[in-house]
Amino acid sequence: MELTIAVIGPLGSAERIVAQPMLTAVRAAVHRAGPVFGGRVAVRELDDGRDPVQALRLVQRCIDDPNVIGVVGPKNSGSALAAQDLACASGLPLLLPAATADHLAGHGTTLRMCAPDAATAAAAARLVTGLHVQQLWVEADDTAYGQRLADEVRVEAERIPVTLAASVAAADAAFLAMGEVEQSARIVALRAEGYQGQLIGAEGGPGAPIAELAGPAGEGSWQLYPGTHAAGHRHVYTAEAGAAATALLRAFDVTGDRTEIATWLRRRDREVVSCELGPLWFDADGERVGASVSLWQVESGRSLPVNIQPQAAAAG
């Protein structure tokens, strides 16, 4: 029997700029663990094109293959939301490196490696307060990720309180709840239209591609990052992806049954799984203990961390 870890994400789309390094991190983690399993572990890359319907089909394919011990992904919130009930019903573990929607995880087989949208929205509110923003424009793309994050940010903005602007032209700051590709295009368009206000998003992190994709228009933009800036990881969410693969393999080594992996990883009395993220623990809702949101800014064409203490994520 050849054990298989599946990686589901938009590996062939414009988002491959993020998804492919995550796949590489999974392969590296599997290679490191290879001797324990006699080299019997394969990595299967499955491209969902960021389409929830396709993600559902791919998860079903993984369920039908007894060699698949678990899935790293889906990468995007919309795909993960579409697939998690099916995965839970079959006992297939989904370890999510980058899907942030608050309604993921819970009591099933879904375990989240990054911080949820609620934590990002709270961090956005702190940033808006620190920047003395009076009028905030919140704009989403057409994805489940963007729309849900925008809703969270609007709620937090009203608690500060800050006025939600009626248009971007009236705002002194714009929060763009969008993925790297869409947000970069919107940043370029806004600057071309003459918008001079602060630009805020949630696509920061080491090697965040928004700095390259937005070019000069992205200079100075503030970017939150619900992932982990781990030593040796030069790309966003690669630490989470590698840790997810490590956790799947260790849990299967102990349990020998993919339907027991999520249960074992949730246990507080189990042995420690050490990985790129440090000791790996999950709370009762499947959220990684210690996941946080950090602040980054685009400077001189690079995504750089801002020296402000990250805030620990509340379990969502």
Buried (B, 14 or more C-beta within 10 A) or exposed (E): EEBBBBBBBBBEBBBBBBBBBBBBBBBBBBEEBEEEBEEEBBBBBBBBBBBBEBBBBBBBBBBEEEBBBBBBBBBBBBBBBBBBBBBBEBBBBBBBBBBBBBBBBBEBBBBBBBBBBBBBBBBBBBBBEEBEBEBBBBBBBEBBBBBBBBBBBBEBBEEEEBBBBEEBEEBBBBBBBBBBBBBBBBBBEBBEEEBEBBBBBBBBBBBBBBBBBBBEBBBEBBBBBBBBBBEEBEBBBBBBBBBBBBBBBBBBEBBEEBEBBBBBBBEEEBEEBEBBBBEBBBBEBBBBBBBBBBBBBBBEEEBBBEEEEBBEBEBB
